[in-house]
Amino acid sequence: MYSKIFACLSIFGVLHGVIHGVPNKEDHSHEHVFLGEYATNVLNMAPKELEDMLFWLVEQRIDHDKDMKVDIYELKHWMSHVYHHDLENEIMQAFFDCNKKKDHDITFKEYRACLARKADTPAPTVKSENRLVARWKRADQDGDSRLSLTEFGAFYAPEESHHQHMHGLLVDEYIEDRDSDGDYHLTFKEYTSQSVNERDLNSGEDWELSLNERFNKIDENKDEILSHPEVENYLFPVLYDHNPADEEAEHIMAETDDDKDGKISHYEMMKHLRVFVGSQVLQQGKLLMRSRDEL
C-alpha cells in the first residue's frame, strides 16, 4: 500500500466501511485507489481517445509552465486538486442523500435511517453505534444536535488535517481497541496485540522497525507505557506529512520518468499510458472534456 494516510485509516478501522456503509479506500489496489465509479468507463476507452484526453488535460490543466512536459510539482498540484474534489463530492453526496427535507442540516436520526436503507451497511454493534454517536457529538460544534454540511464533513472524514477537533476522538478509538485493562494507556503487550493486522498496511520507515523499536520511538518519556498524547503525536504527523495525492503523483513520476530528468515527456506519457489509466488523472480528464464538449 502506497499511501500512509490510507494505512492509518485502516488502523482506525472505522471510516467508510463500518461507519458509513461504503467501500473503504484501503481495500482497493493502488491502481484503483482513485478511479471510483468511472473506472470501467476509462478502462474501456479507445487508445486514441485516451491519448487525446491526456494531452488535452496536460495542455489545459496540468502544464503550468507550458514546456509540454509535466514535473513533479505540477503533477502534485493536479492530484491534490483531484483528491479534494473527489472527497468533497463524496461528502456532499452522502449529506444530500440523507437530507430528505432538503434543508441546511441533518439530524442523527435522519443519518441513521439513511444508513439503514443501504443494503451493504454492516449490522451495527454496540461499539460501532457508540462511536458513531460520539463522532456526531464531536462534529456538532454549535451543540444543536444537527450537522450542517461543514460539520458533516468533519463527521464523515475526521482524519483530515483541517478537522483537528476530531483527531483526539480517533486516538481514543485507537487506544480503546488495544487497551485490555481499561487504564487508557498501552503497554507493549497491548500495543502489539494488533500488530499482525497492521504490519502490512504501511511500507514506511516506522514499519521497518522491530515492534520493540517502534514502541520505544512512540514512548517519548520512556516510562514503558504509551499515553494519549504520545499516540496522537505518532499517528497524526504521519497524516500531516503524507497525503494520497502526493504519493500518487510520486508513484506516477517514478513509473513514467524513464530518463529520470524529473519531467514526464510526450514520449514517456505514450509509452506508459496505462499508468495514467490507473490513476485519477484520466478520470478527471474525462469529466473535464465532457464538460468542455457540452459548452
MIDOSE-1310 file (N, C-alpha, C; in nm, 2 decimals, decimal comma, always signed):
residues 295
mysk	+0,08/-0,12/+0,00/+0,00/+0,00/+0,00/+0,09/+0,12/+0,00; +0,06/+0,21/-0,09/+0,15/+0,33/-0,11/+0,12/+0,44/-0,01; +0,00/+0,46/+0,02/-0,03/+0,58/+0,10/-0,04/+0,55/+0,25; +0,04/+0,63/+0,32/+0,04/+0,61/+0,47/-0,09/+0,66/+0,53
ifac	-0,15/+0,75/+0,47/-0,28/+0,80/+0,53/-0,38/+0,69/+0,52; -0,39/+0,62/+0,41/-0,48/+0,51/+0,40/-0,45/+0,40/+0,50; -0,32/+0,38/+0,52/-0,28/+0,28/+0,63/-0,33/+0,32/+0,76; -0,32/+0,45/+0,80/-0,37/+0,49/+0,93/-0,52/+0,48/+0,94
lsif	-0,59/+0,51/+0,83/-0,73/+0,49/+0,83/-0,77/+0,34/+0,85; -0,69/+0,25/+0,80/-0,71/+0,11/+0,82/-0,69/+0,08/+0,97; -0,59/+0,14/+1,03/-0,57/+0,12/+1,17/-0,68/+0,17/+1,26; -0,74/+0,29/+1,22/-0,85/+0,33/+1,30/-0,97/+0,24/+1,27
gvlh	-0,98/+0,19/+1,15/-1,08/+0,08/+1,12/-1,22/+0,13/+1,13; -1,26/+0,25/+1,09/-1,39/+0,30/+1,13/-1,46/+0,38/+1,02; -1,39/+0,43/+0,92/-1,45/+0,54/+0,84/-1,55/+0,49/+0,74; -1,52/+0,45/+0,62/-1,62/+0,44/+0,52/-1,69/+0,30/+0,52
gvih	-1,63/+0,20/+0,58/-1,70/+0,07/+0,58/-1,79/+0,06/+0,70; -1,73/+0,05/+0,82/-1,81/+0,02/+0,94/-1,91/+0,13/+0,97; -1,86/+0,26/+0,95/-1,94/+0,37/+0,99/-2,04/+0,42/+0,89; -1,99/+0,43/+0,76/-2,07/+0,49/+0,66/-2,13/+0,39/+0,56
gvpn	-2,09/+0,27/+0,57/-2,15/+0,17/+0,48/-2,11/+0,18/+0,34; -1,99/+0,24/+0,31/-1,95/+0,25/+0,17/-1,81/+0,18/+0,17; -1,76/+0,14/+0,05/-1,63/+0,07/+0,04/-1,52/+0,15/+0,10; -1,43/+0,09/+0,17/-1,31/+0,15/+0,23/-1,21/+0,17/+0,13
kedh	-1,14/+0,29/+0,13/-1,04/+0,32/+0,03/-0,92/+0,22/+0,03; -0,89/+0,18/+0,15/-0,77/+0,10/+0,16/-0,80/-0,05/+0,11; -0,92/-0,08/+0,08/-0,95/-0,21/+0,03/-0,92/-0,22/-0,12; -0,89/-0,11/-0,19/-0,86/-0,11/-0,33/-0,71/-0,13/-0,36
sheh	-0,68/-0,19/-0,47/-0,54/-0,19/-0,51/-0,50/-0,05/-0,55; -0,37/-0,03/-0,55/-0,32/+0,10/-0,58/-0,37/+0,16/-0,71; -0,38/+0,07/-0,81/-0,43/+0,11/-0,94/-0,57/+0,16/-0,95; -0,65/+0,13/-0,85/-0,79/+0,17/-0,85/-0,82/+0,26/-0,73
vflg	-0,72/+0,31/-0,66/-0,75/+0,40/-0,55/-0,83/+0,52/-0,59; -0,80/+0,57/-0,71/-0,86/+0,70/-0,75/-0,97/+0,68/-0,86; -0,99/+0,56/-0,91/-1,08/+0,55/-1,02/-1,23/+0,57/-0,99; -1,27/+0,51/-0,88/-1,41/+0,52/-0,83/-1,50/+0,47/-0,94
eyat	-1,62/+0,53/-0,95/-1,73/+0,48/-1,03/-1,70/+0,49/-1,18; -1,59/+0,56/-1,22/-1,56/+0,58/-1,36/-1,46/+0,49/-1,41; -1,41/+0,39/-1,33/-1,30/+0,31/-1,36/-1,33/+0,23/-1,49; -1,45/+0,17/-1,50/-1,49/+0,09/-1,62/-1,49/+0,17/-1,74
nvln	-1,55/+0,29/-1,73/-1,56/+0,38/-1,85/-1,42/+0,42/-1,90; -1,33/+0,45/-1,82/-1,19/+0,49/-1,86/-1,12/+0,37/-1,92; -1,13/+0,26/-1,85/-1,05/+0,14/-1,90/-1,10/+0,09/-2,03; -1,23/+0,12/-2,07/-1,28/+0,08/-2,20/-1,27/+0,18/-2,31
mapk	-1,21/+0,29/-2,28/-1,19/+0,39/-2,39/-1,09/+0,34/-2,49; -1,11/+0,39/-2,61/-1,01/+0,36/-2,72/-0,88/+0,43/-2,70; -0,77/+0,37/-2,74/-0,64/+0,43/-2,72/-0,63/+0,57/-2,77; -0,69/+0,60/-2,89/-0,68/+0,73/-2,94/-0,75/+0,83/-2,85
eled	-0,87/+0,79/-2,80/-0,94/+0,88/-2,71/-0,87/+0,90/-2,58; -0,80/+0,80/-2,53/-0,72/+0,81/-2,41/-0,60/+0,91/-2,43; -0,54/+0,90/-2,55/-0,43/+0,99/-2,58/-0,48/+1,13/-2,60; -0,59/+1,15/-2,66/-0,65/+1,29/-2,68/-0,68/+1,35/-2,54
mlfw	-0,74/+1,27/-2,46/-0,77/+1,32/-2,33/-0,65/+1,36/-2,25; -0,55/+1,28/-2,25/-0,43/+1,30/-2,17/-0,36/+1,43/-2,22; -0,35/+1,45/-2,35/-0,28/+1,57/-2,39/-0,36/+1,69/-2,38; -0,49/+1,68/-2,39/-0,57/+1,80/-2,36/-0,56/+1,84/-2,22
lveq	-0,56/+1,74/-2,13/-0,55/+1,76/-1,99/-0,42/+1,82/-1,95; -0,31/+1,77/-2,01/-0,18/+1,83/-1,98/-0,17/+1,97/-2,02; -0,22/+2,00/-2,14/-0,21/+2,13/-2,20/-0,29/+2,23/-2,13; -0,41/+2,19/-2,09/-0,51/+2,29/-2,04/-0,51/+2,30/-1,89
ridh	-0,47/+2,19/-1,82/-0,48/+2,19/-1,67/-0,36/+2,17/-1,59; -0,26/+2,09/-1,64/-0,15/+2,05/-1,56/-0,02/+2,12/-1,59; +0,01/+2,15/-1,72/+0,14/+2,20/-1,76/+0,14/+2,35/-1,74; +0,17/+2,40/-1,62/+0,16/+2,54/-1,59/+0,27/+2,62/-1,66
dkdm	+0,39/+2,57/-1,68/+0,50/+2,65/-1,74/+0,50/+2,63/-1,89; +0,41/+2,55/-1,95/+0,39/+2,54/-2,09/+0,51/+2,49/-2,17; +0,58/+2,39/-2,10/+0,70/+2,34/-2,17/+0,67/+2,20/-2,23; +0,54/+2,16/-2,23/+0,49/+2,04/-2,29/+0,55/+1,92/-2,21
kvdi	+0,59/+1,94/-2,09/+0,63/+1,83/-2,00/+0,56/+1,85/-1,87; +0,56/+1,75/-1,78/+0,49/+1,76/-1,65/+0,60/+1,72/-1,55; +0,62/+1,82/-1,46/+0,72/+1,79/-1,35/+0,64/+1,75/-1,22; +0,72/+1,72/-1,12/+0,65/+1,66/-1,00/+0,56/+1,76/-0,93
yelk	+0,60/+1,89/-0,94/+0,52/+1,99/-0,87/+0,39/+2,01/-0,94; +0,39/+2,01/-1,07/+0,27/+2,03/-1,15/+0,18/+1,90/-1,13; +0,24/+1,79/-1,12/+0,16/+1,67/-1,10/+0,10/+1,66/-0,96; +0,18/+1,70/-0,86/+0,12/+1,70/-0,72/+0,01/+1,80/-0,71
hwms	+0,03/+1,92/-0,77/-0,08/+2,02/-0,77/-0,21/+1,97/-0,83; -0,20/+1,90/-0,94/-0,32/+1,85/-1,00/-0,38/+1,74/-0,92; -0,30/+1,64/-0,87/-0,35/+1,53/-0,80/-0,42/+1,58/-0,67; -0,36/+1,68/-0,61/-0,42/+1,74/-0,48/-0,56/+1,80/-0,51
hvyh	-0,57/+1,87/-0,63/-0,70/+1,92/-0,67/-0,80/+1,81/-0,69; -0,76/+1,70/-0,76/-0,85/+1,59/-0,78/-0,89/+1,52/-0,66; -0,79/+1,50/-0,57/-0,83/+1,43/-0,44/-0,93/+1,50/-0,36; -0,91/+1,63/-0,34/-1,00/+1,71/-0,26/-1,13/+1,73/-0,33
hdle	-1,13/+1,73/-0,46/-1,26/+1,74/-0,54/-1,34/+1,62/-0,51; -1,28/+1,50/-0,52/-1,35/+1,37/-0,50/-1,40/+1,36/-0,36; -1,32/+1,40/-0,26/-1,37/+1,38/-0,12/-1,48/+1,48/-0,10; -1,48/+1,60/-0,15/-1,59/+1,69/-0,13/-1,71/+1,64/-0,19
neim	-1,70/+1,59/-0,31/-1,82/+1,53/-0,38/-1,88/+1,41/-0,30; -1,79/+1,33/-0,24/-1,84/+1,21/-0,17/-1,91/+1,26/-0,04; -1,86/+1,36/+0,02/-1,93/+1,42/+0,14/-2,06/+1,48/+0,11; -2,06/+1,56/+0,00/-2,19/+1,62/-0,04/-2,29/+1,52/-0,08
qaff	-2,25/+1,41/-0,15/-2,34/+1,31/-0,19/-2,40/+1,24/-0,07; -2,32/+1,21/+0,03/-2,37/+1,14/+0,15/-2,47/+1,23/+0,23; -2,43/+1,36/+0,23/-2,51/+1,46/+0,31/-2,65/+1,47/+0,24; -2,65/+1,49/+0,11/-2,78/+1,52/+0,05/-2,86/+1,39/+0,03
dcnk	-2,80/+1,28/+0,03/-2,87/+1,15/+0,02/-2,95/+1,13/+0,15; -2,90/+1,18/+0,26/-2,97/+1,17/+0,39/-3,06/+1,28/+0,43; -3,04/+1,39/+0,36/-3,12/+1,51/+0,39/-3,25/+1,52/+0,31; -3,34/+1,44/+0,35/-3,47/+1,42/+0,27/-3,55/+1,55/+0,28
kkdh	-3,53/+1,63/+0,39/-3,61/+1,75/+0,40/-3,55/+1,87/+0,31; -3,43/+1,84/+0,26/-3,37/+1,94/+0,17/-3,34/+2,07/+0,25; -3,31/+2,07/+0,37/-3,28/+2,19/+0,45/-3,13/+2,20/+0,47; -3,08/+2,28/+0,56/-2,94/+2,31/+0,57/-2,87/+2,22/+0,66
ditf	-2,93/+2,13/+0,73/-2,86/+2,04/+0,82/-2,94/+1,91/+0,84; -2,88/+1,81/+0,90/-2,95/+1,68/+0,92/-2,94/+1,64/+1,07; -3,03/+1,56/+1,11/-3,03/+1,51/+1,25/-2,96/+1,37/+1,24; -2,92/+1,32/+1,36/-2,87/+1,19/+1,37/-2,97/+1,08/+1,33
keyr	-3,09/+1,11/+1,36/-3,20/+1,01/+1,33/-3,21/+1,00/+1,17; -3,20/+1,11/+1,10/-3,20/+1,11/+0,96/-3,08/+1,03/+0,90; -2,97/+1,06/+0,96/-2,85/+0,99/+0,91/-2,85/+0,84/+0,94; -2,90/+0,80/+1,06/-2,91/+0,66/+1,09/-3,01/+0,59/+1,00
acla	-3,12/+0,66/+0,97/-3,22/+0,60/+0,88/-3,16/+0,58/+0,74; -3,08/+0,68/+0,70/-3,01/+0,67/+0,57/-2,92/+0,55/+0,56; -2,84/+0,53/+0,67/-2,75/+0,41/+0,67/-2,84/+0,28/+0,66; -2,95/+0,28/+0,73/-3,03/+0,16/+0,74/-3,09/+0,12/+0,60
rkad	-3,10/+0,22/+0,51/-3,16/+0,20/+0,38/-3,06/+0,14/+0,29; -2,93/+0,14/+0,32/-2,82/+0,09/+0,23/-2,81/-0,06/+0,26; -2,82/-0,13/+0,15/-2,81/-0,28/+0,16/-2,68/-0,33/+0,21; -2,57/-0,26/+0,18/-2,44/-0,31/+0,22/-2,39/-0,25/+0,35
tpap	-2,47/-0,18/+0,43/-2,43/-0,13/+0,55/-2,42/-0,25/+0,66; -2,30/-0,26/+0,72/-2,29/-0,37/+0,82/-2,38/-0,35/+0,94; -2,43/-0,46/+0,99/-2,52/-0,45/+1,11/-2,45/-0,38/+1,22; -2,51/-0,28/+1,28/-2,44/-0,21/+1,39/-2,42/-0,29/+1,51
tvks	-2,31/-0,27/+1,58/-2,28/-0,33/+1,71/-2,29/-0,22/+1,81; -2,29/-0,26/+1,94/-2,29/-0,16/+2,05/-2,17/-0,06/+2,03; -2,06/-0,12/+2,01/-1,93/-0,05/+1,99/-1,94/+0,05/+1,88; -1,98/+0,00/+1,76/-1,98/+0,09/+1,64/-2,09/+0,20/+1,66
enrl	-2,20/+0,17/+1,72/-2,31/+0,27/+1,74/-2,26/+0,37/+1,84; -2,19/+0,33/+1,95/-2,14/+0,43/+2,04/-2,04/+0,52/+1,98; -1,96/+0,47/+1,89/-1,86/+0,55/+1,82/-1,92/+0,65/+1,73; -2,03/+0,60/+1,66/-2,10/+0,68/+1,57/-2,16/+0,80/+1,64
varw	-2,22/+0,78/+1,76/-2,28/+0,89/+1,84/-2,17/+0,98/+1,89; -2,06/+0,93/+1,93/-1,95/+1,01/+1,98/-1,90/+1,10/+1,87; -1,88/+1,05/+1,75/-1,83/+1,13/+1,64/-1,93/+1,24/+1,61; -2,06/+1,20/+1,61/-2,16/+1,30/+1,58/-2,16/+1,42/+1,68
krad	-2,15/+1,39/+1,80/-2,14/+1,49/+1,91/-2,02/+1,58/+1,89; -1,90/+1,51/+1,86/-1,78/+1,59/+1,85/-1,79/+1,68/+1,72; -1,85/+1,64/+1,62/-1,86/+1,72/+1,50/-1,96/+1,83/+1,51; -2,05/+1,81/+1,60/-2,16/+1,91/+1,62/-2,11/+2,03/+1,71
qdgd	-2,04/+2,12/+1,64/-1,97/+2,22/+1,72/-2,06/+2,33/+1,78; -2,17/+2,35/+1,72/-2,27/+2,45/+1,78/-2,36/+2,39/+1,88; -2,36/+2,26/+1,90/-2,43/+2,19/+2,00/-2,58/+2,19/+1,98; -2,63/+2,20/+1,85/-2,77/+2,20/+1,83/-2,82/+2,06/+1,79
srls	-2,74/+1,96/+1,80/-2,77/+1,82/+1,77/-2,80/+1,79/+1,63; -2,77/+1,89/+1,54/-2,78/+1,87/+1,40/-2,65/+1,91/+1,33; -2,62/+1,85/+1,22/-2,50/+1,88/+1,15/-2,52/+1,95/+1,02; -2,45/+2,07/+1,01/-2,45/+2,14/+0,88/-2,36/+2,06/+0,78
ltef	-2,35/+2,10/+0,66/-2,27/+2,04/+0,56/-2,12/+2,04/+0,61; -2,08/+2,15/+0,66/-1,94/+2,17/+0,71/-1,92/+2,07/+0,83; -2,01/+2,07/+0,92/-1,99/+1,98/+1,04/-2,00/+1,83/+0,99; -2,08/+1,80/+0,90/-2,09/+1,67/+0,85/-1,96/+1,62/+0,78
gafy	-1,89/+1,72/+0,72/-1,77/+1,69/+0,66/-1,67/+1,64/+0,76; -1,67/+1,70/+0,88/-1,58/+1,66/+0,99/-1,62/+1,53/+1,04; -1,75/+1,50/+1,05/-1,80/+1,37/+1,09/-1,76/+1,26/+1,00; -1,77/+1,29/+0,87/-1,75/+1,19/+0,76/-1,60/+1,16/+0,74
apee	-1,52/+1,26/+0,75/-1,38/+1,25/+0,72/-1,30/+1,31/+0,84; -1,31/+1,26/+0,96/-1,24/+1,32/+1,07/-1,09/+1,32/+1,07; -1,03/+1,24/+0,98/-0,89/+1,23/+0,98/-0,82/+1,34/+0,90; -0,90/+1,42/+0,83/-0,85/+1,53/+0,75/-0,78/+1,63/+0,84
shhq	-0,67/+1,69/+0,79/-0,59/+1,78/+0,88/-0,66/+1,90/+0,93; -0,76/+1,95/+0,85/-0,83/+2,07/+0,89/-0,95/+2,03/+0,99; -0,96/+1,91/+1,03/-1,06/+1,87/+1,13/-0,99/+1,82/+1,26; -0,90/+1,91/+1,31/-0,82/+1,87/+1,42/-0,90/+1,85/+1,55
hmhg	-1,02/+1,91/+1,56/-1,10/+1,89/+1,67/-1,15/+1,74/+1,68; -1,14/+1,67/+1,57/-1,19/+1,53/+1,56/-1,07/+1,43/+1,59; -0,95/+1,48/+1,59/-0,84/+1,38/+1,60/-0,83/+1,31/+1,73; -0,85/+1,38/+1,84/-0,84/+1,32/+1,97/-0,94/+1,20/+1,98
llvd	-1,05/+1,21/+1,92/-1,15/+1,10/+1,92/-1,10/+0,98/+1,85; -1,03/+1,00/+1,74/-0,97/+0,89/+1,66/-0,86/+0,82/+1,75; -0,78/+0,90/+1,82/-0,68/+0,85/+1,91/-0,75/+0,77/+2,02; -0,86/+0,82/+2,07/-0,94/+0,74/+2,17/-0,97/+0,60/+2,12
eyie	-1,02/+0,60/+2,00/-1,06/+0,47/+1,94/-0,95/+0,38/+1,92; -0,83/+0,44/+1,88/-0,71/+0,35/+1,86/-0,67/+0,29/+1,99; -0,67/+0,37/+2,10/-0,63/+0,31/+2,23/-0,73/+0,21/+2,28; -0,86/+0,25/+2,27/-0,97/+0,16/+2,32/-0,96/+0,02/+2,25
drds	-0,92/+0,02/+2,12/-0,91/-0,11/+2,05/-0,80/-0,20/+2,11; -0,71/-0,15/+2,18/-0,60/-0,22/+2,23/-0,59/-0,23/+2,38; -0,66/-0,14/+2,45/-0,64/-0,13/+2,60/-0,72/-0,24/+2,67; -0,65/-0,35/+2,70/-0,72/-0,46/+2,76/-0,76/-0,44/+2,90
dgdy	-0,69/-0,36/+2,98/-0,72/-0,34/+3,12/-0,80/-0,21/+3,15; -0,83/-0,13/+3,05/-0,91/-0,01/+3,06/-0,84/+0,10/+3,14; -0,71/+0,11/+3,14/-0,64/+0,22/+3,21/-0,61/+0,34/+3,12; -0,65/+0,33/+2,99/-0,64/+0,43/+2,90/-0,49/+0,46/+2,86
hltf	-0,41/+0,36/+2,88/-0,27/+0,36/+2,84/-0,24/+0,23/+2,77; -0,13/+0,22/+2,69/-0,10/+0,10/+2,62/+0,04/+0,05/+2,67; +0,04/-0,07/+2,72/+0,17/-0,14/+2,75/+0,22/-0,20/+2,62; +0,34/-0,25/+2,62/+0,40/-0,31/+2,50/+0,31/-0,42/+2,45
keyt	+0,26/-0,51/+2,54/+0,18/-0,62/+2,50/+0,05/-0,57/+2,44; -0,01/-0,47/+2,50/-0,14/-0,42/+2,44/-0,11/-0,36/+2,30; +0,00/-0,28/+2,29/+0,03/-0,21/+2,17/+0,05/-0,32/+2,05; +0,11/-0,43/+2,08/+0,14/-0,52/+1,98/+0,03/-0,62/+1,96
sqsv	-0,08/-0,61/+2,03/-0,19/-0,70/+2,02/-0,25/-0,71/+1,88; -0,24/-0,60/+1,80/-0,30/-0,60/+1,67/-0,19/-0,58/+1,56; -0,06/-0,60/+1,60/+0,05/-0,57/+1,51/+0,04/-0,66/+1,39; -0,01/-0,78/+1,40/-0,01/-0,87/+1,28/-0,11/-0,81/+1,18
nerd	-0,22/-0,75/+1,22/-0,31/-0,70/+1,13/-0,26/-0,57/+1,07; -0,17/-0,50/+1,14/-0,13/-0,37/+1,09/+0,00/-0,37/+1,01; +0,08/-0,48/+1,02/+0,22/-0,47/+0,97/+0,22/-0,46/+0,82; +0,12/-0,50/+0,75/+0,12/-0,49/+0,60/+0,06/-0,36/+0,55
lnsg	+0,01/-0,28/+0,64/-0,06/-0,16/+0,59/+0,02/-0,04/+0,56; +0,15/-0,05/+0,60/+0,23/+0,07/+0,58/+0,38/+0,03/+0,54; +0,43/+0,08/+0,44/+0,56/+0,05/+0,39/+0,66/+0,15/+0,43; +0,63/+0,24/+0,52/+0,72/+0,35/+0,55/+0,83/+0,31/+0,65
edwe	+0,91/+0,40/+0,69/+1,03/+0,37/+0,77/+0,99/+0,31/+0,91; +0,88/+0,37/+0,97/+0,85/+0,32/+1,10/+0,81/+0,17/+1,10; +0,75/+0,12/+0,99/+0,71/-0,01/+0,99/+0,82/-0,11/+0,95; +0,94/-0,06/+0,92/+1,05/-0,14/+0,90/+1,12/-0,17/+1,03
lsln	+1,09/-0,10/+1,14/+1,15/-0,12/+1,27/+1,09/-0,24/+1,33; +1,16/-0,29/+1,43/+1,10/-0,40/+1,51/+0,99/-0,34/+1,59; +0,90/-0,43/+1,64/+0,79/-0,38/+1,73/+0,85/-0,31/+1,85; +0,96/-0,36/+1,91/+1,01/-0,30/+2,03/+1,07/-0,16/+2,00
erfn	+1,14/-0,15/+1,88/+1,20/-0,02/+1,84/+1,09/+0,08/+1,82; +0,98/+0,04/+1,76/+0,87/+0,13/+1,72/+0,80/+0,17/+1,85; +0,78/+0,08/+1,94/+0,72/+0,11/+2,07/+0,80/+0,22/+2,15; +0,93/+0,19/+2,15/+1,02/+0,29/+2,22/+1,03/+0,42/+2,15
kide	+1,01/+0,43/+2,02/+1,00/+0,55/+1,95/+0,88/+0,63/+1,99; +0,77/+0,57/+2,00/+0,64/+0,63/+2,04/+0,65/+0,68/+2,18; +0,71/+0,60/+2,27/+0,72/+0,62/+2,41/+0,82/+0,73/+2,44; +0,77/+0,85/+2,43/+0,86/+0,97/+2,43/+0,93/+0,99/+2,57
nkde	+0,86/+0,96/+2,68/+0,91/+0,98/+2,81/+0,97/+0,85/+2,87; +0,97/+0,75/+2,80/+1,04/+0,62/+2,83/+0,99/+0,56/+2,96; +0,86/+0,57/+2,98/+0,80/+0,51/+3,11/+0,74/+0,37/+3,08; +0,76/+0,32/+2,96/+0,72/+0,19/+2,91/+0,57/+0,18/+2,90
ilsh	+0,50/+0,29/+2,89/+0,36/+0,29/+2,85/+0,33/+0,40/+2,75; +0,23/+0,38/+2,67/+0,20/+0,48/+2,57/+0,08/+0,56/+2,62; +0,09/+0,69/+2,63/-0,02/+0,78/+2,67/-0,09/+0,83/+2,55; -0,20/+0,89/+2,57/-0,28/+0,95/+2,47/-0,20/+1,05/+2,38
peve	-0,13/+1,15/+2,45/-0,06/+1,25/+2,37/+0,05/+1,18/+2,29; +0,12/+1,07/+2,34/+0,22/+1,01/+2,27/+0,17/+0,94/+2,14; +0,05/+0,87/+2,16/-0,01/+0,80/+2,04/-0,05/+0,91/+1,94; -0,11/+1,02/+1,99/-0,15/+1,12/+1,89/-0,03/+1,18/+1,82
nylf	+0,08/+1,21/+1,89/+0,20/+1,26/+1,82/+0,25/+1,16/+1,72; +0,23/+1,04/+1,74/+0,28/+0,94/+1,65/+0,19/+0,92/+1,53; +0,06/+0,92/+1,55/-0,03/+0,90/+1,44/-0,05/+1,02/+1,35; -0,07/+1,13/+1,40/-0,11/+1,24/+1,32/+0,00/+1,31/+1,24
pvly	+0,13/+1,31/+1,29/+0,23/+1,36/+1,20/+0,24/+1,28/+1,07; +0,21/+1,15/+1,08/+0,20/+1,07/+0,96/+0,10/+1,12/+0,86; -0,02/+1,16/+0,92/-0,13/+1,21/+0,83/-0,09/+1,34/+0,78; -0,02/+1,43/+0,85/+0,01/+1,56/+0,81/+0,12/+1,56/+0,70
dhnp	+0,22/+1,47/+0,72/+0,34/+1,47/+0,63/+0,32/+1,39/+0,50; +0,22/+1,31/+0,50/+0,19/+1,23/+0,38/+0,05/+1,24/+0,34; +0,02/+1,26/+0,21/-0,12/+1,26/+0,16/-0,13/+1,17/+0,04; -0,24/+1,12/+0,01/-0,26/+1,03/-0,10/-0,23/+1,09/-0,23
adee	-0,26/+1,22/-0,24/-0,24/+1,29/-0,37/-0,09/+1,30/-0,40; -0,01/+1,34/-0,31/+0,13/+1,35/-0,33/+0,19/+1,21/-0,36; +0,15/+1,11/-0,29/+0,21/+0,98/-0,31/+0,17/+0,92/-0,44; +0,04/+0,95/-0,48/+0,00/+0,90/-0,62/+0,08/+0,97/-0,72
aehi	+0,11/+1,10/-0,71/+0,19/+1,17/-0,80/+0,33/+1,12/-0,81; +0,39/+1,09/-0,69/+0,53/+1,03/-0,69/+0,53/+0,90/-0,75; +0,43/+0,82/-0,73/+0,42/+0,69/-0,80/+0,42/+0,70/-0,95; +0,33/+0,79/-1,00/+0,33/+0,81/-1,14/+0,46/+0,86/-1,20
maet	+0,52/+0,95/-1,13/+0,65/+1,00/-1,18/+0,76/+0,89/-1,18; +0,76/+0,81/-1,07/+0,86/+0,70/-1,07/+0,84/+0,60/-1,18; +0,71/+0,57/-1,21/+0,68/+0,47/-1,31/+0,70/+0,52/-1,46; +0,69/+0,65/-1,48/+0,69/+0,70/-1,62/+0,81/+0,79/-1,66
dddk	+0,89/+0,84/-1,56/+1,00/+0,92/-1,60/+1,12/+0,84/-1,62; +1,13/+0,78/-1,74/+1,23/+0,68/-1,77/+1,38/+0,74/-1,77; +1,39/+0,87/-1,82/+1,53/+0,92/-1,82/+1,56/+1,00/-1,69; +1,47/+0,99/-1,60/+1,50/+1,05/-1,46/+1,54/+1,20/-1,47
dgki	+1,48/+1,27/-1,56/+1,51/+1,42/-1,56/+1,41/+1,50/-1,48; +1,32/+1,43/-1,41/+1,23/+1,50/-1,32/+1,10/+1,55/-1,40; +1,09/+1,51/-1,52/+0,97/+1,55/-1,60/+0,92/+1,44/-1,69; +0,79/+1,44/-1,71/+0,73/+1,34/-1,80/+0,71/+1,40/-1,93
shye	+0,78/+1,34/-2,03/+0,77/+1,39/-2,17/+0,65/+1,33/-2,25; +0,63/+1,38/-2,37/+0,52/+1,33/-2,45/+0,55/+1,18/-2,48; +0,67/+1,15/-2,51/+0,70/+1,01/-2,54/+0,68/+0,92/-2,42; +0,72/+0,97/-2,30/+0,70/+0,89/-2,18/+0,55/+0,87/-2,15
mmkh	+0,47/+0,97/-2,17/+0,33/+0,96/-2,15/+0,27/+0,85/-2,24; +0,31/+0,85/-2,36/+0,25/+0,75/-2,46/+0,30/+0,61/-2,42; +0,43/+0,60/-2,38/+0,49/+0,47/-2,35/+0,42/+0,41/-2,23; +0,38/+0,49/-2,13/+0,32/+0,45/-2,01/+0,18/+0,49/-1,99
lrvf	+0,10/+0,49/-2,10/-0,03/+0,54/-2,10/-0,12/+0,47/-1,99; -0,10/+0,34/-1,98/-0,18/+0,26/-1,88/-0,15/+0,30/-1,74; -0,04/+0,36/-1,71/-0,02/+0,41/-1,57/-0,11/+0,52/-1,54; -0,14/+0,60/-1,64/-0,23/+0,71/-1,62/-0,38/+0,66/-1,62
vgsq	-0,40/+0,56/-1,69/-0,54/+0,50/-1,69/-0,56/+0,45/-1,55; -0,46/+0,40/-1,48/-0,48/+0,35/-1,34/-0,46/+0,46/-1,24; -0,50/+0,58/-1,27/-0,49/+0,69/-1,18/-0,61/+0,78/-1,20; -0,63/+0,88/-1,11/-0,74/+0,97/-1,12/-0,71/+1,08/-1,22
vlqq	-0,59/+1,08/-1,27/-0,56/+1,18/-1,37/-0,66/+1,18/-1,49; -0,68/+1,06/-1,54/-0,76/+1,04/-1,66/-0,91/+1,04/-1,62; -0,94/+1,00/-1,50/-1,08/+1,01/-1,46/-1,13/+1,15/-1,47; -1,05/+1,24/-1,41/-1,09/+1,38/-1,41/-1,08/+1,44/-1,55
gkll	-0,99/+1,39/-1,63/-0,98/+1,44/-1,77/-1,10/+1,41/-1,85; -1,16/+1,29/-1,82/-1,28/+1,25/-1,90/-1,40/+1,34/-1,86; -1,41/+1,37/-1,73/-1,52/+1,46/-1,69/-1,50/+1,60/-1,74; -1,38/+1,65/-1,74/-1,35/+1,79/-1,79/-1,37/+1,80/-1,94
mrsr	-1,33/+1,70/-2,01/-1,35/+1,70/-2,16/-1,50/+1,69/-2,19; -1,57/+1,61/-2,11/-1,72/+1,60/-2,14/-1,78/+1,74/-2,11; -1,74/+1,81/-2,01/-1,79/+1,94/-1,98/-1,76/+2,04/-2,09; -1,63/+2,03/-2,14/-1,59/+2,12/-2,25/-1,67/+2,09/-2,37
del	-1,70/+1,97/-2,41/-1,77/+1,94/-2,53/-1,92/+1,98/-2,52; -1,97/+1,99/-2,40/-2,11/+2,03/-2,38/-2,13/+2,18/-2,39; -2,02/+2,25/-2,39/-2,04/+2,40/-2,39/-2,07/+2,45/-2,53
